[in-house]
Amino acid sequence: MKIQILTDNIKSWFIPFGHILKKKIENRNHEVSYIFDKSDLIHGDICFLLSCSRIIESNYLKLNTHNIVVHASDLPQGKGFAPLQWQILAGVNEITLTLFEVVEKVDAGPYYLKEVLKFNGTELYNELREKLAQKIIDMCLNFVDNRNKLNPIFQTGNESYYQKRTVKDDQIDPLKSIAEQFDHFRIADNDNYPLWFIHRGRKYFLKIYGE
């Protein structure tokens, strides 16, 4: 098969894992290209849209038989932005991932696979992402290996949406304990969006690391 992987942000955290996925698919004797701009898409069998932040218009979707996304929620629940972070913040440590076909409406396409990713409650931001990426790789390989056996299932039930996270969402309360806010610490991006708080009229930033 002719397979493409698209990550439309050259600074995306997922890119090292995208290269791992590319190699694993190549080892299955498929032709694979990893691209970073939708204008480079060509006709093919499968396009995996992974860690994409921009809308892919229908004229690009028509180039491939399948256009596949893996979303970190049990669709139609948890559509939208940063589903992993919002669920971890809510104390959820068993996250259902949905592998689905892209349609023009956001996160609304039929799905092929759902799998549960379990965390132990101690993982910090980079560890959460690494485990998420490994599960995404596994699910994509499952689709590559079994696509002719998988039937699309249309989403049913009540839907919900996560809003895009902003700097305001990284604020913590200095009057609460670390233990009370630990899940908030777990989703903190030390490099790009560190936690912050206001105390005695001054703004402070916090970073967290584990042994």
N, C-alpha and C positions, 0 to 999 in steps of 0.2 A: 504494500500500500504506500501511497504518498501522503505523508503526515507532516503537519506544520504545528509548531508551538509558537504562540504569540504572547509576548509580554511587552506592553506598550510604554513602559517606563524603564529607561536604561539604568536607573538607580534603584530599581525594585529589589527588595530583600530576597525575592524568590529566584532571581537569575541563577545563582549557583546550583539550586535544586532543579531548575529548568534544564541545565546542561546534563545533570545526572539522568533526568527523564529521557532526554534526547539519546544519550548513550545506551540506556537500557532498551529503548525502542529499536535503535540500530542493531543491537545484539539479537533482536528478533527478525532481522533481515528485512526491515522496512526502510524506505527512503525518508529521511527526516531532515527538516530545516528548522532552525530556531531564529525567529525574526523579532524585530522590536518596533516595527512600524506597519500599520495595517495596509499601507500602500504597497508593501512588498508581498502581500498575499497572492498566491497563484491557485489555479485549479488543483484540487486534490481530493483525498478521501476523508481525512479527519483534520480539523484544526482545533487544537486545545488553546483556549483563551484563558491564560493563567496569570493572575495578578495584573489584570488590565483595569485601567482607571477611566478609559474613554469609551463612549458608545461606538459600537461597530455597526455601520449602516448595512441595510439589506443587500446592497450591491456587492459588498464584501462577503456577506454570509453566503450568498449564492455560489461562491467560488468552490466551496467544499460540500461534500455530501453531508457531513456532520460537523457542527460547531459546538464544542463541548466546554462547559464551565464546571468547576467544582466549588460549591458554595458551602460555607461552614455553618449551616443551619438546616433544620428539618423543614424544608420548604413544603407548603407556602408560609410557614411561620419563619420569621426572621429574615425577610427580604431586606435589601438595602446595604447599608455600610457597616463595616467592622463587626460582623456577627460574632466572631470569636471573642473579641475584647468585651463586647456588651454581655455575653453569656458568662464569661469568667468573672466579670465584675459583679454579676448577680449571684455568684456562688455555684455556678453549674460547672461540673468537672467531667461530664459525659456529653460530648458534643456530637450531634448527628451531622454528617456531611452528605450533601446531595450532589450527584453528578448528573447534569441535565443538558438538554439541547437548548441552544440559544435561540430566542425569538426576539422580535423587535421590542416587545414589552419587557421591562426589566425583571429578571429572575422569575419569569412566568412560564418557561418552556417545560415540556414533558421531561420526566427524569428516567434514568436507566438504573441507577444504583443509589442506595443509601447505606452508609456504614457509620459506626459509632467510634469516635476517638475518645479514649479515656485518659484523663490526667490524674495525677496523685495529689494535687493541691499545693505542691511546693514549687512548681515550675515558674520561672520568671519569663519575661517577654521573649528573649531569643530562644529559650528552650520550648516555649509554647509554639513558636513559629516553626522550629525545626521538626517537632513532632507533627504539626499540621502539614508541613511540606512532604514529609515521608508518607503520610496517609494519602495526600493528593497524588503523589507518584504511584502508589499502589493502586488507587482507583483508576487512574488513567491507563495503567498497564492492563488492568482487568478489562477495561473497555476495548482496548486494542486487541486483546486475546479473544474476547467473547462477543464482539459487537454483533455478529450474525445471530447470536442466541439471545440477545437482550431485546426486550420489547419496551417501547416507550410507554410510560405510565403518566397520564395527565394529572396534574396537581388538583387536589380537592381539599375542601375544608376552609376554615377561617384563615385569613392571611394577616400577617403583622409585618411591621417595618421598623428597622433600626435607622436612626438618623446619623448623619455624618458627624464624627467626633470633632470637637473644636478644642482650642486651648483651654477654654473654660472647664471642659470635662476632665482636665488633668489637675484640677485644684483639689487639695485635700484639706481636712479640718484639723488644725493644730491642737484643738481641744479634745480630739478623739485619740485613742491609742493606736499604735501600729497594728496590733492584733485585729482591732475592729475594722481597719482599712487595708488589711493585708492583700485582699484580692485586687484592690486598686493598685497597690504597689506591683503586683504581678504583671499587670498589663502596661506598666510604664516603659516608654521608649526613652531610655536614658540619653541617647544621642540627639534625637530630633524633637521629642515632646516630653521632657522630664516633668515629674510632679512638682507642684509649687504650692505655696501657701502664703498668706498674709499674717504677719505678727508684729504688733506694735507699730503698725503703719508702714511696714517695709515688706517687700516681696522677696521670698526665698525659694530656692530650688533644691530638690532632693533627688538623689540617684541611688539605686539599690543594686547590689551584686550578691551573688551566692557563692559559697565555697564549692 
